[in-house]
Amino acid sequence: MSSIPYKIYLEENEIPKTWYNIRANMPQQHAPMLNPGTMKPATKEEISAIFCEELARQELDETTENIPIPEPIRDFYKMYRPSPLVRAYCLEQELKTPAKIFYKFEGSNTSGSHKLNSAAAQVYYAKEQGVKGLATETGAGQWGTALSMACAFYQMPLYVFMVKNSAEQKPYRKAVMETFGANVTKSPSDTTEIGRKILLENPGTGGSLGCAISEAIEFAVTHEGYKYTLGSVLDQVLLHQSVIGLEVKKAMEKYSLYPDIIIGCAGGGSNLGGLVSPFVRDKIKKEKNPYIIAVEPASCPTMTRGRYAYDFCDTGRITPLAKMYTLGSGFMPAPNHAGGLRYHGMSPILSKLYHDGFIDEARSAVQTDVFEAAVKFARCEGILPAPESAHAIRAAIDESEKCKQTGEEKIIVFGLSGTGYFDMAAYESYHSGKMTDYVPTDEELQKGFDSLPKVPGNA
């Protein structure tokens, strides 16, 4: 094992040629999205009113296991893929653990995160369809940055609604998006009907991803020739992000390795789903049985304290209904530093896999513990992790400590989904001792659950 290099690189020609569609192998499909007006499954035509046609087709594909990646997208990927799988030797030595720790580093591209994997695909399909421009939301800013970069490459106008708290914590994220040519608006705003309604009902709110989604969709459907894009949650996004897990598998095979434990941070599900889906396939087919852990912030405990129910994907309640783990579309997360993990719901695919036991565990972490892990990792490995990614680091350290106690030489793989160089206000808050932990009470969560739509089967 000591002969494993610090970084396992794949060759350019080993970039996946197909995306992996986990739905083709799921023993049971997740429940269909519902049209909130008819309460019937949303059709491709209805979804295409918001998304590009090819993306709508991918969203509903339950049977095609391997979907070819168009060559222009693979050419785009070559700018930054394959991304390295890194052996965390220095962290292992610091922890004095027998565990072998690896992380898949998705933050080495210009946008700083894994989000570019889907952004490149979504903008490509928009350009192919002749779409005039795009609208989207962003939480911590990674998705907005990635989509801005892809839109600049394809010369596509972009309007971004950024969660107000994040925009104020990370003003330079906004500057980067604008450098790539995007128009950025803090959400909720007074520029949309839904934004004005949310501000009226929640004066002084710092916003949420659900709010920003509502505004972005309203903008798209009220501007001729525009389409909406989403950076997480949806099946199409997890499909594009499967390149992460596919590369991990191929890299580990070079050294006859296979993970015992796989860990990903959990917000909407794009990073987690992209990392674990090829390994979940192995569990479904009973070929291997890695232990898969999803880690989320205790301030927004979607999987650990949420309900598995149909809900709106946005606060304005205009999206189709999705069956997922949710805190209710009316849940307003605390303005802490969990960044892009402040979403009230979870990917329908991951929700179903967790509900059926193929994702073994969901756990939550308070942010001071998360930043403690982030600082330890940075001092050992020389990379400043995003707060989102640091949730996975926290769990990886905890699992390696268990190995230290038992003497087990388990192989642990986690997703380092992005860098934290725009999160310095959060790091400063942690170092100064001003950072606090917030965990919502049952009564506070109940307010979100009270907003769940009246759908048969919802509690």
N, C-alpha and C positions, 0 to 999 in steps of 0.2 A: 504493500500500500504506500510505502514511503516514496516509491518511484513516481507517483502521480505528480504531474507538474502543478505549479500554482494555478495556471490557467489552461483549461482544455479548450483549444480552438478547433472549430470545424473549418473545412475548406469552403470557398465560395460556392463551389458546385454542390455542396451538401446542404445549402439552404433548402428547406422543404419545397417540393414542387406541388404539393397539395395541402390544403387545410384539412384537419381532421374534424369531422362532424360527429360528436358524441351521441347525438340523438339517434343515429342509425344503429347504435348498439345498446341503447337503454332498454331494459326489460319492460318498462312501462314509460310511455311518453308523459311529459308534464301536461297539465291541463291546458287547453287552448286559450289564447287571448280572446276576450269577449268584447264585442261592440257594446258600449255602455247604453246605447239607445235601444238596441234590439235584444241584448243579452244572448246573442248567438255568436258562434266563433267568427272572429274577424277574418275576412277574406283577403286574398292577395290584392284585389282591386282596392279595398278599403285601406290596406296598409300602404299601398303605392300612392295614395293621395298625400301621404306625409313623407315616405322614404322613396329612394330610387327603386325602380322596378326590379333590378337584379338583387338588391339588398332585401326587398320584400320576398322574393323567391327564396333566397337563402334563409330568411327568417322562418319560413314554413317548411323547409326541407327536413323530412323525418327519415329519409331512406338512403341518401347518398353518403356513404361513409367517408370518401375522400373526394373533395371538391378541388379541381385544378386551380392553381393560382396563375392568373394571366401573366405572361412574360413581362409586360410593362411594370406590373407590381413587383415581380421578383427583381427586376432591374432597379427599382426604387429601393427595395430591401438591401440590395448589395452595397448601398451607401453606408450601412451600419450593421448588417447581419452577415454571418452568424454572430450572435453576441456570446461573450465568453461564459463558460461555467468555471467558477473559481473555487479552488480548495482553500478554505479559511485556516491555513496552518497557524497563523499568528494568533487568531482567536482561540483555536484549540489549545495552544500552548498556554495562553493566559488563563483559560478555564481549567487547565490540567485535566482534561477529559479524554477518555479513550474513544469517544465518538469521532467520526470523520464528518466534518461539516463542509458542505458545498453551497454556494449561492449562484443562482443564475442572474447575471448583472444586465439589466435592461436599461440602465441609465447612461450608457456610453454614447448615445446618439445626441444630436443637437437639441432635440426637444427635452431631453433629460428623463424620459420614462418609456415604458412599454406601450404607451398609447399610440405611438406612431404606427404600430403594426396594423391597426384597424383604420387609422386616419388615412393612410396611403391608399387602402382599398376603397374606402367610402368615397373619397374625392375622385379617384380614378373612375368609378362607376358613374358618378355624377357627371363627370366630363364626357364620358362615352354617351350618356343619355342626352346631352345637350342642355343640362340644367344651367340656369343663369347664375345662381348663387346659392349659398348654404347658410343656415342658421343653426346654432347649437348653444348648449350650456356648458359651464365648467365649474367644478367645485374648487379644488385647491389650485387649479390652473394647468395641470399637466395635459388634460385633454384639449383644452383651448389652445395651448402652445403647440401641441402636436398637429392639430387640425389646421392651425394657422400656417405652420411650416408646409404641410401638404398642399394647402390651397395656394400658397405662394408658388410652389413648384408647378402646379397645374394652372396658375393664373385664374383662380376662382375667387370671387368676392366672398367674404365671410363676416357674419355678424355673431358675436359671442355675448351671451348673458352670463356674467360671472357672479357667483354667490357673494353678496356684499361683504360678509365677514372676511372671506378669503381675499377679496380684492383689497380690503383695507390692511390686512395683515401682510399681503404680498404685492405691493404696488409694482414691483419690477416685473412680475409675471405679465401684468397688463402691458408694460412697456415692450416686453419681448413680442407679445402677440401683435401689437401695433407695428413693431418693426417688420414683421412678416406681412403686414398689410391688413390685419383684421380690425374691425370696429368693435370695441368692447364697452359694454354697459353693465353697471352694477345692478344686481337683482336682489330683491324686487325693485322695479323702477316705475316711473310714471309714464313710460313710453308705450306701454301696452295696457289694454283693458284689464287683463288678469293681474298685472302688476299693481295697478291702482287699487283693485279690489283687495288684494292681499295686504297692501299698505294700510288700507282703511280698517281692515279687520285685525291687523297686527301692527299697530303703530310702533315704530322704532325697531322692528325686527331686523335681525342680521341676515335673514334669508336662509334658504336651504336649497339643496339640489333640486328638490321637487318644485320649488318656486321658479327656479331658472329654467327648468324643462318646460313648464307651462308657458313662460314668456317666449322662449325660442320657438316652440311649436306655433304659437299665435302669430309670431312674426313670419314664419315660413308660409303658413296657409293664407296669410293676408297680403303677401307680396308675390305677384305673378312671376312664375319661372323659378321660384325658390323651393328648396327641399330642406328637410330637417335631418340632422345626424345626431346620433347618440354614442357616447364613448364607453358605455358599460351596459350591464344588465341584459341586453338583448341577445338572442341566440346568434345572430349574425356577427356580433362583436366577439363572443366567445369563440366562434368559428375562426375568425381572423387571428385571434390571440393564441390559437393552438400551436403556432410556430414556436412558441416558447417551450412548451412541454416536449414537442417533437425533437427540438434541438437538444434538450437536456438528455432525452433518452439516447439519442445517437452519440452524444459526447461520452456518456457513461459506458456505453457499449464498447467504446475503444479500449477501455481498461477493465472490461468484464465486471462492471459495477452495476448495482441496482439499489435504489433507495429503500431503506426501512421506514423512514418517516419523511413526509413531504408537507411543507408548511407554506401557506400563503396568507397575506393580509386580505381581509374581506370587507369591501365597501358595497359596490354594485355587483362585482363578480368577475370583471374582465381579467385582471391579473391572476386571481385564484383559478378561474376556469381555464385560462390558457395554459397555466402551469400543470394542473393536475389531470386534465381531461384524457390525455393519452395513457396515463397510469390508471385512471378509473376504468378505462377499457380493459386493462389487464385484470382488474378486480371483477368486473362483470363476467369476463370469460374464464375466471378462476385460474388464470395463468400465474399471477403473482398477487400478493396481498399487502401492499404498502399501507402504512397508517397515515391517513390524511387529516390534517388539522387546518381549520379556518380560524383566523384571529381577527377580532373586531374591537373597536373602542368600547369601553364600558359606558361611555356617554351616549352611544347610539347602538344599543345591543340588539340588532335586528334578528340574528339567528339564535342568540342565547336567551332572549326574553321576548322575542316577537311571536306573532301568530302566523300559522300557515293558512293563508286565506286569500281570496280574491281581493285585489285592491287596485286603485289607480296608481299609475307610475309617476304622477305629478300632483302637486298641491292644488292646482287649478281644476283638477278632475275632468280633463278633456281627453286624456289618452285612453286607449283600450285598457280593459281590466286584465291583470295578470295574476295568476295564482302563485304566491311566493311567500316567503317569510317576510313579515312587514310589521312596522310599528304604527301603521296607519298613515295615509298621505297627509293628515293634518298634524303629524308630529313635527315639532320644531326643535332640532338638535341644539345643544349648548354651543356657544361660540368659542369652542376650545381649538386646539391645534391638531385635531385628528384629520384635518384637511379633506381629501377626497373620500374619506370613509363616513361622511356625514349624510348618508342616504337612507331614507326610511325603509327601503325594500331591498330585496336580494334577487339576483338572476333566477328566473323560473327553472332553468336547467339545474343550477346548483341547489336551489331549494328542494327540488324533487330528489336529487341525488342524496342530499343530507337527510331528507325525510325517509328515504328508503335504505339508509345505512351505508351508502357507498362513500360518503364523506364521513369519516369516523367520529370527528369531534369538532365542535365549535366552542371557542373560549373567548373571553373578553379580557381586556387589560386597561388599567387606568393610565392616564398619559404620563404621569411622573415615572412609572415603571417602564413605560415604553421609551422615554427619553434617556433613562438610565442605561437601557440596553443599546440605544443608538450611540451614545457617547462611548461606551465600552467598545462597540464595533468600530467606530471611527478611529479610535486611538490604536486599535490593533491592525485594522485592515486598510486604513488610509482613505476611506471613502465616507463622505458625510451623507447618511441615508435620509431619504424623505421620511417624514413622520409616519406616513402610511406603511412604508416598507419596514419601519422599525417595529411595527406590531409583530411581523413575522420573525424579526431578529429576537424579540423578547421571548417568543415561544421556542425558538431554536436554542437559545441559551438555557432556558428552563429544561428542555429535553436533554441537552448535553449534560446538565447537572445530574439528572436522573441516571444517565449512563455512568457518570463518575461514581455514584453511590453503588450501582450494581456491577460495575466493571464491564458492561456490555459495549462492544465496539460497533455500535449501530451507525449506519450511514444516514445522515440527515441532510436533506436538500430543502432550501427555502428560496423564495423569490425575492430578489432585491429589485423591486419594480421601478425605482427611480432615485434620483439624488435630491438632497435637501438644501441646495445652495440658495433657494429663494425662501427658505424657512428660518432665516436667521433670527427673526423676532421671537419665534418659538424657542429656539435654542437659548437665546438671551434670557427669556423668561425662566427657562429651566435653571440655567446657571446662577441667576440672581435669587433663586428661591421664591420667585413670585408665582410660578406655575402651580395651579391647584387642580385637584381631581374632582370631577363631577360625575355622579351616578344618578340617573333619574329614579325617582320613587315609583312604586307601583301606581300610585294615584296619578302621577304625571304621565306615565305610559298609558293609563286607561283613557286619558283624553284623546290620544292618538287612536286607540282601538275603537273609541266611540265614533270615529270618522269613517270606519270601514263601511263600504257600500252594502246595501241589503241584497245579498246574493245567496241563493240556496246553498247551504253548506257552510257559510260563514258563521262563526260563533257570535 
